[in-house]
């Protein structure tokens, strides 16, 4: 398999929804962790954010791999029953192997995107005092969500500004709820 084959394979099996979902998941969960740990030292916030993001990313990889594989297996078994073939007959088929490969690639993209999405809101803590970094984390996360909302709106042919605004509001709601929880406890 040469570089061109790998490139073609990735393009054919690339599913942007897993990246979008991963970045949204990672950035929102990281924002919640950042705000929840905001009473502590910045190193604690960074450690909690990165640790939570990596755990969330690995969880998404495992979740996607197991859930998606279960669906692929269910479809395979249904097709075998419809064809009146014995259990496992289609496991050697190209379509089955491609479905498993797509599932694996999608799961990995989902997890890596979650990790990336979780690291982005943490970056201000490397450069700014904690109080400023928390505000920047909320703003950066809101901006990421707005941009993703615009992109989603463009793909779905909806009003891109409204789509971006809805995603940004979701981020702000997570921040408000996280601040409320942090102050209650």
trRosetta pair geometry for C-beta under 8 A, 3 or more apart (Angstrom, degrees):
i j d omega theta_ij theta_ji phi_ij phi_ji
1 5 4.6 -126 -160 92 77 137
1 6 6.0 96 150 -56 111 83
1 9 7.8 -5 -161 -18 129 144
2 5 5.1 101 53 9 64 103
2 6 7.2 -123 106 -4 36 90
3 6 5.6 -55 -150 36 34 112
3 7 6.2 36 152 -20 67 105
4 7 5.6 -51 -145 36 32 114
4 8 6.2 32 155 -17 65 107
5 8 5.8 -55 -145 39 29 110
5 9 6.1 33 154 -22 63 108
6 9 5.6 -55 -146 36 29 114
6 10 6.4 28 156 -18 64 105
7 10 6.0 -57 -149 36 28 108
7 11 6.4 25 155 -17 64 108
8 11 5.8 -56 -147 38 30 110
8 12 6.2 25 157 -16 65 110
9 12 6.0 -60 -145 40 27 107
9 13 6.0 -4 165 7 64 117
10 13 6.3 -74 -138 54 24 92
10 14 5.5 46 159 -54 66 106
10 105 7.5 -174 -125 -154 66 142
11 14 5.6 -38 -134 8 25 121
13 98 7.9 -144 -95 -170 115 85
13 101 6.5 -70 -125 123 153 100
13 102 5.0 -144 -149 -105 102 77
13 105 5.1 67 135 62 124 160
13 106 7.8 -117 162 -46 89 82
14 105 7.5 -89 -88 144 46 131
14 109 7.6 121 -141 -81 69 159
15 18 5.3 71 92 -1 98 105
15 19 8.0 169 99 -4 56 86
15 102 7.4 72 -23 -172 124 98
15 105 8.0 120 14 106 95 102
15 106 5.3 1 43 -107 126 107
15 109 7.2 159 59 66 77 152
16 19 5.5 -58 -158 38 50 111
16 20 6.0 49 148 -20 79 105
16 155 7.9 -162 91 -96 141 153
17 20 5.6 -53 -144 40 35 111
17 21 5.9 35 157 -18 68 109
18 21 5.7 -52 -140 41 29 111
18 22 6.1 33 157 -22 63 109
18 64 7.2 58 -133 -124 121 154
18 106 4.7 178 -56 -165 157 79
18 107 7.6 -100 -150 -69 144 19
18 109 4.6 86 106 95 126 110
18 110 4.1 -84 -172 -69 102 84
18 113 6.7 147 132 19 72 143
19 22 5.7 -55 -144 37 28 112
19 23 6.3 25 159 -16 64 106
19 109 5.5 -61 -66 164 80 110
19 110 7.5 -114 -67 -90 34 44
19 113 4.4 176 -141 -92 56 151
20 23 6.1 -58 -147 37 27 106
20 24 6.3 24 156 -15 64 109
20 113 7.7 -16 0 166 15 153
20 148 5.8 137 -147 -157 92 114
20 151 7.3 -154 -107 98 121 126
20 152 6.7 114 -160 -74 149 102
21 24 5.9 -58 -147 39 29 110
21 25 6.0 27 157 -18 65 112
21 110 6.2 -18 83 -131 110 96
21 113 7.4 87 72 96 59 137
22 25 5.7 -58 -143 41 27 110
22 26 5.9 23 162 -16 66 111
22 57 7.4 54 -157 -118 109 82
22 60 6.3 129 -112 145 91 164
22 109 6.9 -149 -12 135 149 65
22 110 4.6 176 -67 -161 114 47
22 111 6.7 -91 -125 -24 130 8
22 112 7.0 30 169 71 159 48
22 113 2.7 99 91 88 135 106
22 114 4.0 -97 -161 -46 86 67
22 115 7.9 -21 174 13 115 56
22 116 7.4 59 129 44 113 95
22 117 5.9 172 133 -4 68 130
23 26 5.9 -55 -138 41 27 108
23 27 6.0 20 166 -14 64 112
23 113 5.0 -70 -45 171 72 101
23 114 7.4 -126 -62 -87 26 35
23 116 6.6 -38 -100 88 83 100
23 117 3.7 161 -145 -82 46 122
23 144 6.7 -136 160 169 112 121
23 148 6.4 -177 95 -86 125 142
24 27 6.3 -62 -142 40 22 103
24 28 6.1 11 165 -9 62 115
24 117 6.8 -54 9 -151 16 157
24 145 6.8 83 -120 -111 84 86
24 148 6.2 -167 -70 125 96 166
24 167 7.7 -95 -116 -152 116 113
25 28 6.4 -65 -144 42 21 102
25 29 6.0 10 166 -9 62 115
25 56 6.6 -171 142 162 105 125
25 60 6.6 123 102 -82 156 140
25 114 5.1 -34 87 -116 112 100
25 117 6.5 100 67 82 59 150
26 29 6.2 -62 -139 42 23 102
26 30 5.9 22 162 -18 63 114
26 53 5.6 57 -154 -141 97 96
26 56 6.3 157 -104 100 68 132
26 57 6.7 28 -95 -70 115 91
26 113 6.7 -159 -5 129 134 59
26 114 3.9 157 -61 -167 106 49
26 115 6.3 -100 -120 -17 142 10
26 116 6.5 97 94 67 166 50
26 117 2.7 123 70 77 115 102
26 118 3.7 -100 -174 -37 93 77
26 119 7.6 -17 162 3 127 61
26 120 7.9 90 117 21 112 99
27 30 5.8 -57 -142 40 26 111
27 31 6.3 31 156 -24 62 106
27 117 4.2 -87 -34 176 79 95
27 118 6.6 -141 -71 -80 34 38
27 120 6.1 -25 -102 61 100 116
27 121 5.7 120 -150 -28 75 116
27 141 4.9 158 168 -133 108 90
27 144 5.3 -147 -124 90 166 148
27 145 6.9 -159 99 -55 142 89
27 171 7.5 -29 123 -116 114 115
28 31 5.6 -51 -147 32 31 113
28 32 6.6 33 154 -18 62 103
28 141 7.0 123 -84 -170 48 126
28 145 7.7 72 -65 -79 96 126
28 170 7.6 -44 -101 133 134 100
28 171 6.5 -126 -98 -112 90 72
28 174 5.1 -128 -155 -113 96 173
29 32 5.6 -51 -153 35 35 114
29 33 6.5 35 150 -18 66 104
29 52 6.3 -152 140 146 105 115
29 53 7.2 150 92 -94 108 62
29 56 5.3 136 94 -97 159 163
29 114 7.9 14 35 -167 131 99
29 118 6.3 -34 76 -102 96 107
30 33 5.5 -54 -148 38 35 111
30 34 6.1 39 152 -23 67 104
30 49 5.0 60 -156 -156 92 94
30 52 6.5 157 -101 90 60 115
30 53 5.2 17 -83 -74 110 107
30 117 7.0 -176 2 124 128 71
30 118 3.8 153 -59 -148 125 70
30 119 7.4 -126 -113 -35 160 20
30 120 7.6 128 76 54 157 68
30 121 4.8 153 111 50 119 122
30 122 6.2 -91 -180 -40 127 95
30 141 7.7 -168 79 -95 98 125
31 34 5.6 -50 -145 34 31 114
31 35 6.3 24 158 -12 65 106
31 121 5.2 -106 -74 -160 75 172
31 137 6.2 160 -119 149 78 104
31 138 6.7 97 -148 -99 118 56
31 141 4.7 27 -74 -88 133 169
31 171 7.0 93 9 -160 174 87
31 174 5.8 82 92 118 128 123
31 175 6.1 -67 160 -81 126 80
31 178 6.7 -165 128 -3 82 164
32 35 6.1 -58 -145 41 28 105
32 36 5.9 28 156 -19 64 113
32 174 6.0 -84 -64 174 94 105
32 178 4.6 -154 -127 -98 65 131
33 36 5.6 -58 -141 41 28 112
33 37 6.0 9 163 -3 66 113
33 45 7.9 137 130 -157 83 64
33 48 5.1 -168 171 135 111 101
33 49 5.1 156 100 -96 124 60
33 52 4.4 -167 -83 30 159 164
33 53 7.8 -122 30 -41 153 76
34 37 6.3 -70 -144 47 22 96
34 38 6.5 51 149 -64 61 90
34 45 5.7 55 -137 -168 67 105
34 48 7.7 161 -82 90 41 108
34 49 5.4 31 -70 -85 84 121
34 121 6.0 -116 -23 131 151 118
34 122 6.7 -160 -84 -91 119 70
34 125 7.9 -151 -134 -45 113 130
34 134 6.7 167 149 -122 110 74
34 137 5.1 -120 137 158 164 162
35 38 5.3 -21 -152 -22 35 124
35 134 7.0 100 -98 -152 66 107
35 137 8.0 -164 -54 99 78 133
35 138 7.9 66 -71 -73 114 100
35 175 6.4 155 -63 -143 151 63
35 178 3.8 90 80 132 142 124
35 179 5.6 -84 -172 -67 132 62
35 182 5.5 -125 146 -33 85 144
36 48 7.7 -128 83 146 99 147
36 178 6.0 -90 -49 -165 78 100
36 181 6.8 -24 -100 99 91 114
36 182 5.4 -155 -114 -85 42 102
37 40 5.1 -48 178 31 81 118
37 44 5.6 -153 178 126 122 98
37 45 4.7 166 106 -103 118 65
37 48 4.4 149 -56 52 160 159
37 49 7.4 -125 39 -43 140 81
38 45 6.5 52 -93 -100 45 125
38 130 7.3 136 -158 173 76 110
38 134 5.5 55 -127 -105 126 136
38 182 6.2 27 39 -163 107 157
39 182 6.9 175 -27 -176 105 108
40 44 3.8 -58 130 77 134 147
40 45 6.2 170 77 -47 97 78
40 48 7.9 99 58 -12 143 137
41 44 4.7 99 60 1 78 104
41 45 7.3 -143 98 -5 43 85
42 45 5.3 -52 -147 35 39 115
42 46 6.3 39 155 -19 70 102
42 125 4.9 169 -164 -167 104 107
42 130 5.0 -137 -71 -84 99 97
42 133 6.9 73 -124 45 115 159
43 46 5.7 -50 -146 37 34 111
43 47 6.1 33 154 -18 65 108
44 47 5.7 -55 -142 41 29 110
44 48 5.9 27 159 -17 65 110
45 48 6.0 -56 -141 40 25 108
45 49 6.0 24 158 -19 62 112
45 122 7.4 171 134 -135 88 90
45 125 5.6 -161 95 -115 120 155
45 130 7.2 137 0 -132 153 101
45 133 7.8 124 107 111 153 133
46 49 5.8 -59 -145 39 25 110
46 50 6.1 17 161 -11 65 110
46 122 5.7 106 -126 -173 66 118
46 125 5.1 -160 -69 104 97 142
46 126 7.4 91 -104 -63 135 77
47 50 6.2 -57 -141 41 25 103
47 51 5.8 22 161 -15 63 115
48 51 5.9 -57 -138 43 24 110
48 52 5.9 24 162 -17 63 112
49 52 6.0 -57 -142 40 23 108
49 53 6.1 22 158 -19 61 111
49 118 6.5 173 171 166 79 92
49 119 7.7 119 136 -109 106 40
49 121 7.1 -135 -155 87 136 94
49 122 4.2 158 117 -88 149 123
49 125 7.8 152 19 13 149 148
50 53 5.7 -57 -145 38 28 112
50 54 6.2 26 158 -17 65 106
50 118 7.3 133 -116 125 34 111
50 119 6.6 43 -107 -102 79 82
50 122 6.4 77 -55 -125 77 178
51 54 6.0 -55 -145 37 28 106
51 55 6.2 25 157 -15 63 110
52 55 5.8 -58 -145 41 29 110
52 56 6.0 30 156 -20 66 109
52 118 6.7 -155 97 -162 83 139
53 56 5.6 -54 -143 38 28 111
53 57 6.2 30 155 -21 64 106
53 114 6.9 176 -168 140 74 77
53 115 5.3 103 148 -135 99 52
53 117 7.5 -172 -143 79 113 65
53 118 2.5 172 -118 112 118 149
53 119 5.9 159 135 -49 169 64
53 122 7.6 -98 -22 -20 143 134
54 57 5.6 -52 -146 36 30 113
54 58 6.4 28 156 -15 65 105
54 115 5.8 44 -98 -118 53 106
54 118 7.6 -133 -31 79 44 147
55 58 5.9 -55 -146 39 30 107
55 59 6.2 34 152 -21 63 109
56 59 5.5 -54 -147 38 30 116
56 60 6.4 32 153 -21 64 104
56 114 5.3 -134 118 160 97 127
56 115 7.7 167 75 -76 85 57
56 118 6.3 136 54 -63 130 147
57 60 5.7 -53 -149 34 31 110
57 61 6.5 33 152 -19 64 101
57 111 4.2 91 176 -174 77 74
57 112 6.6 77 -162 -78 126 20
57 113 7.9 165 -123 60 101 42
57 114 4.0 176 -96 84 72 107
57 115 3.7 2 -67 -51 158 89
57 118 7.0 -117 -41 10 104 132
58 61 5.6 -49 -149 33 35 113
58 62 6.4 29 155 -12 66 106
58 111 6.2 66 -85 -151 24 127
59 62 5.9 -58 -147 42 29 106
59 63 5.8 29 156 -20 66 112
59 111 7.9 158 56 -115 42 99
60 63 5.6 -53 -137 41 29 112
60 64 6.0 28 163 -17 65 107
60 107 7.4 173 134 -162 70 68
60 110 4.8 -136 150 131 117 104
60 111 4.6 173 81 -88 98 67
60 114 4.8 136 14 -19 152 155
61 64 6.1 -59 -146 38 24 105
61 65 6.2 19 158 -16 62 112
61 107 5.0 88 -151 158 57 94
61 108 6.1 41 -126 -96 108 43
61 110 6.6 167 -82 77 52 94
61 111 3.3 -6 -53 -53 95 148
62 65 5.8 -58 -142 40 28 109
62 66 6.0 15 165 -9 66 111
62 107 7.8 114 -37 -173 11 126
63 66 6.3 -63 -142 42 23 100
63 67 5.7 9 168 -6 65 117
63 107 7.8 176 72 -137 55 103
64 67 6.3 -60 -131 46 23 100
64 68 5.4 12 174 -8 64 121
64 103 7.3 176 148 -175 87 75
64 106 6.1 -139 170 112 135 90
64 107 3.4 177 95 -110 118 85
64 110 4.9 126 -43 44 155 151
64 111 7.3 -130 21 -38 127 92
65 68 6.5 -56 -128 45 16 102
65 69 5.9 16 165 -20 57 117
65 103 6.5 104 -128 147 52 99
65 104 6.5 41 -114 -107 98 57
65 107 4.3 57 -56 -129 76 171
66 69 5.9 -57 -140 38 23 110
66 70 6.4 28 157 -24 60 105
67 70 5.8 -54 -154 30 30 113
67 71 6.9 27 150 -16 62 103
68 71 5.6 -53 -154 34 37 112
68 72 6.4 38 148 -20 68 103
68 103 4.1 173 122 -140 125 107
68 106 6.7 143 -97 77 172 127
68 107 6.5 -141 27 -59 137 107
69 72 5.4 -50 -147 36 37 113
69 73 6.2 38 153 -19 67 104
69 100 6.9 44 -117 -125 89 80
69 103 5.6 127 -70 152 67 156
70 73 5.7 -53 -147 38 30 111
70 74 6.3 33 152 -22 64 106
71 74 5.6 -52 -146 35 32 113
71 75 6.4 32 154 -18 65 104
72 75 5.9 -55 -151 36 29 110
72 76 6.3 32 151 -21 64 107
72 96 7.3 115 172 -151 107 69
72 99 4.6 154 -133 137 119 122
72 100 6.0 140 151 -76 165 65
72 103 5.8 -80 -34 -46 140 146
73 76 5.5 -53 -147 35 32 114
73 77 6.3 29 156 -16 66 106
74 77 5.9 -55 -147 38 29 108
74 78 6.3 30 153 -19 64 107
75 78 5.7 -56 -148 37 31 112
75 79 6.3 30 154 -19 65 107
75 99 7.5 -129 71 -164 135 164
76 79 5.8 -58 -150 37 29 110
76 80 6.4 29 153 -20 65 106
76 90 5.1 -160 -157 80 94 125
76 91 7.0 65 -176 -74 147 64
76 96 5.6 59 -104 -115 123 114
76 99 7.9 -170 -58 67 103 151
77 80 5.6 -51 -146 35 33 113
77 81 6.5 35 154 -19 65 102
77 87 7.1 2 -122 -127 91 81
78 81 5.8 -53 -150 35 32 110
78 82 6.3 31 152 -18 65 107
79 82 5.6 -54 -146 38 33 112
79 83 6.2 22 157 -9 66 110
79 90 5.9 33 93 -37 121 164
80 83 5.9 -62 -144 46 29 104
80 85 4.6 -96 -157 71 78 97
80 86 7.2 -59 -179 86 122 21
80 87 6.5 105 130 -105 157 36
80 88 7.7 65 -109 20 159 24
80 89 5.2 140 -126 40 111 109
80 90 5.6 -132 -70 -4 96 111
81 84 7.3 26 -177 -79 33 37
83 89 7.4 -130 87 89 130 146
83 90 7.9 116 32 -55 147 115
85 89 3.8 -67 149 21 127 168
85 90 7.1 107 89 -36 146 86
86 89 5.4 120 62 -51 65 106
88 91 4.9 -28 -164 -5 67 126
90 93 4.6 -30 -166 1 72 127
90 95 7.5 -41 -177 69 111 103
90 96 5.2 140 141 -50 90 136
91 96 5.8 -129 -131 127 29 160
92 96 7.4 55 45 54 15 132
92 97 7.9 5 -166 -41 27 112
93 96 4.5 93 64 6 91 103
93 97 7.0 -162 93 -3 48 86
94 97 5.8 -59 -147 41 33 109
94 98 6.1 33 156 -19 68 109
95 98 5.8 -56 -145 38 28 111
95 99 6.4 32 154 -22 63 105
96 99 5.7 -53 -149 33 30 112
96 100 6.6 28 153 -16 63 104
97 100 5.7 -54 -151 37 33 111
97 101 6.3 34 151 -20 65 106
98 101 5.5 -53 -145 37 34 113
98 102 6.3 37 155 -20 66 103
99 102 5.8 -51 -146 35 30 111
99 103 6.4 35 152 -21 62 106
100 103 5.5 -54 -150 35 32 115
100 104 6.4 33 153 -20 65 104
101 104 5.7 -54 -149 35 32 111
101 105 6.3 27 156 -14 66 107
102 105 5.9 -57 -144 41 29 108
102 106 6.0 29 158 -19 65 111
103 106 5.9 -57 -143 39 25 110
103 107 6.2 26 158 -19 62 109
104 107 5.9 -58 -149 36 27 111
104 108 6.4 23 156 -16 63 108
105 108 5.8 -58 -149 37 30 109
105 109 6.3 29 154 -17 66 107
106 109 5.7 -55 -146 38 31 110
106 110 6.2 35 154 -24 65 106
107 110 5.6 -52 -147 33 30 115
107 111 6.4 24 157 -14 64 107
108 111 5.9 -58 -148 40 30 108
108 112 6.1 24 159 -13 67 110
109 112 6.0 -58 -139 43 28 106
109 113 5.9 27 161 -19 65 112
110 113 6.0 -62 -148 39 22 109
110 114 6.4 26 153 -23 61 107
111 114 5.5 -52 -149 31 31 114
111 115 6.6 30 154 -17 65 102
112 115 5.7 -51 -151 35 35 111
112 116 6.3 35 151 -17 66 105
113 116 5.5 -51 -144 40 34 112
113 117 6.0 37 155 -20 66 108
114 117 5.7 -54 -143 39 28 112
114 118 6.3 26 156 -20 63 108
115 118 5.8 -59 -149 36 28 109
115 119 6.5 26 155 -22 64 107
116 119 5.9 -59 -149 32 30 109
116 120 6.8 39 156 -32 64 100
117 120 6.1 -44 -152 16 32 115
117 144 7.3 141 -140 161 86 151
118 121 7.2 -59 -166 33 35 98
118 122 7.2 28 147 -15 63 116
119 122 5.6 -69 -159 38 42 115
119 123 6.9 62 150 -48 73 90
120 123 6.1 -35 -161 -5 35 116
120 140 6.2 -157 146 146 96 125
120 141 7.6 137 102 -85 105 65
120 144 6.3 99 114 -73 151 149
121 124 7.6 -38 179 12 46 101
121 137 4.3 70 -177 -156 91 89
121 140 5.6 169 -108 84 63 117
121 141 4.8 15 -91 -62 122 104
121 144 8.0 -94 -60 5 89 143
122 125 5.7 -49 -178 24 64 117
122 126 7.8 64 136 -23 77 95
122 137 7.1 38 -78 -113 27 117
123 126 5.9 -48 -165 21 51 113
123 127 7.3 13 153 4 73 110
123 140 7.5 -164 51 -164 105 175
124 127 6.1 -82 -155 51 43 95
124 128 5.1 -27 176 32 87 119
124 132 7.1 -137 169 118 121 79
124 133 3.9 163 120 -140 103 75
124 134 7.9 -140 94 -24 134 21
124 136 3.8 145 -104 89 158 131
124 137 5.5 -127 34 -55 128 75
124 140 6.9 -169 -33 -13 117 139
125 128 7.2 -70 -101 56 23 75
125 130 7.1 27 -125 -109 88 60
125 133 4.4 93 -81 -175 58 153
125 137 7.6 20 -37 -61 92 120
127 133 7.6 143 62 -95 67 103
128 132 4.1 -103 163 94 127 117
128 133 4.5 166 80 -64 102 81
128 136 6.3 100 41 5 155 145
129 132 5.1 80 61 18 79 105
129 133 6.6 -150 93 -12 33 96
130 133 5.5 -60 -140 38 27 113
130 134 6.4 31 161 -24 65 102
131 134 6.1 -49 -151 27 27 110
131 135 7.0 23 152 -11 59 105
132 135 5.9 -59 -156 39 35 110
132 136 6.1 31 150 -16 69 110
133 136 5.5 -56 -143 42 32 111
133 137 6.1 41 154 -28 66 102
134 137 5.6 -49 -148 29 30 115
134 138 6.8 29 153 -16 61 101
135 138 5.9 -55 -155 35 33 109
135 139 6.4 27 150 -14 66 109
136 139 5.5 -56 -143 42 35 111
136 140 5.8 35 158 -21 70 106
137 140 5.9 -51 -139 38 26 109
137 141 6.2 26 159 -17 61 109
138 141 6.0 -59 -147 39 26 109
138 142 6.2 26 155 -19 63 110
138 171 7.7 140 -165 148 66 103
138 172 7.5 68 -176 -109 105 63
138 175 4.8 66 -128 -118 111 149
139 142 5.7 -56 -146 38 29 111
139 143 6.2 29 155 -19 65 107
140 143 5.7 -56 -148 37 30 112
140 144 6.3 34 153 -21 65 104
141 144 5.6 -50 -147 34 32 113
141 145 6.3 29 155 -15 64 107
141 171 5.1 176 129 -162 97 128
141 174 8.0 -94 139 74 142 127
141 175 7.4 151 76 -61 136 113
142 145 5.8 -57 -149 40 30 110
142 146 6.3 34 152 -23 65 105
142 168 4.9 56 -171 -151 85 86
142 171 4.5 179 -97 99 61 139
142 172 6.0 44 -104 -57 119 83
142 175 7.8 -36 -59 -20 104 139
143 146 5.5 -50 -145 33 32 114
143 147 6.4 30 157 -16 65 104
143 168 7.7 35 -76 -111 24 107
144 147 6.0 -58 -152 37 28 108
144 148 6.3 24 153 -14 65 109
144 171 7.8 133 63 -94 84 153
145 148 5.6 -54 -143 41 32 110
145 149 6.1 38 154 -23 65 106
145 164 8.0 129 124 -162 63 62
145 167 4.1 -163 163 145 90 99
145 168 5.3 152 95 -85 107 46
145 170 6.4 -146 -175 66 146 97
145 171 4.2 -171 11 -39 157 130
146 149 5.6 -55 -150 35 29 114
146 150 6.5 32 152 -20 64 102
146 164 4.3 48 -168 -179 69 98
146 165 7.2 32 -125 -75 91 32
146 167 6.0 173 -87 82 31 105
146 168 4.2 24 -73 -65 91 113
147 150 5.7 -49 -150 33 33 112
147 151 6.5 33 150 -17 63 105
147 164 7.0 41 -65 -130 17 111
148 151 5.5 -53 -149 38 35 114
148 152 6.2 36 152 -19 67 104
148 164 8.0 138 66 -118 45 71
148 167 5.8 -155 79 178 91 163
149 152 5.6 -51 -143 38 32 111
149 153 6.2 36 154 -21 64 105
149 160 7.9 127 125 -173 74 59
149 163 4.5 177 168 135 86 73
149 164 3.7 147 91 -106 111 36
149 165 7.0 -149 126 22 154 31
149 166 6.0 167 -143 61 138 77
149 167 3.0 -155 -61 9 121 130
149 168 6.6 -90 9 -22 148 74
150 153 5.6 -54 -148 37 30 114
150 154 6.4 32 152 -22 63 104
150 160 4.6 47 -148 178 72 100
150 161 7.2 19 -104 -82 92 36
150 163 6.3 139 -91 86 29 103
150 164 4.0 16 -54 -70 79 119
151 154 5.7 -52 -150 32 31 112
151 155 6.5 29 153 -16 64 104
152 155 5.8 -54 -148 37 33 110
152 156 6.0 8 161 1 68 113
152 158 7.7 -6 121 40 77 120
152 163 5.5 -153 83 170 93 131
152 167 7.3 126 29 -54 133 137
153 156 6.2 -67 -136 52 26 95
153 157 7.9 -118 168 57 55 2
153 158 4.4 -96 -144 73 77 92
153 159 6.2 -59 -161 90 130 33
153 160 3.8 157 101 -111 132 50
153 161 7.6 -137 115 9 174 27
153 162 6.9 136 -114 65 141 71
153 163 2.9 -179 -65 31 114 152
153 164 6.4 -70 -2 -30 136 74
154 157 7.5 22 -176 -76 28 39
154 160 5.4 31 -58 -99 76 118
156 163 7.4 152 54 -105 116 149
158 162 6.8 -100 146 73 104 108
158 163 5.0 110 93 -57 120 123
159 162 3.9 48 94 20 117 115
159 163 6.3 165 85 -16 60 86
160 163 5.6 -55 -144 39 31 113
160 164 6.2 32 156 -18 65 107
161 164 5.7 -53 -145 39 31 111
161 165 6.1 34 154 -22 65 107
162 165 5.5 -52 -144 36 30 114
162 166 6.4 34 156 -22 64 103
163 166 5.9 -51 -149 31 29 111
163 167 6.8 25 154 -14 61 105
164 167 5.9 -59 -152 38 32 108
164 168 6.3 31 153 -19 67 108
165 168 5.6 -56 -146 38 31 112
165 169 6.3 34 155 -21 66 105
166 169 5.7 -53 -148 35 30 112
166 170 6.6 36 151 -23 62 102
167 170 5.5 -49 -153 29 35 115
167 171 6.8 36 149 -17 64 101
168 171 5.6 -53 -156 34 36 113
168 172 6.5 34 149 -16 67 105
169 172 5.5 -53 -146 39 36 111
169 173 6.3 41 152 -23 66 103
170 173 5.7 -51 -149 33 31 114
170 174 6.7 35 151 -20 62 101
171 174 5.7 -51 -153 32 34 112
171 175 6.6 33 150 -18 65 104
172 175 5.4 -51 -150 36 37 114
172 176 6.3 37 152 -20 68 104
173 176 5.7 -51 -144 37 33 111
173 177 6.2 30 157 -15 66 107
174 177 5.9 -57 -145 41 28 108
174 178 6.0 28 156 -19 64 111
175 178 5.7 -58 -144 39 27 111
175 179 6.3 27 157 -18 64 106
176 179 5.9 -54 -147 36 28 109
176 180 6.3 30 153 -20 63 107
177 180 5.6 -54 -149 36 31 114
177 181 6.4 30 154 -17 65 105
178 181 5.8 -53 -146 38 31 110
178 182 6.1 32 154 -20 65 108
179 182 5.6 -55 -143 38 31 113
179 183 6.2 23 159 -13 65 109
180 183 6.1 -62 -146 41 27 104
180 184 6.3 28 155 -23 64 109
181 184 5.7 -55 -144 33 30 112
181 185 6.5 3 166 3 65 108
182 185 6.7 -70 -146 48 23 90
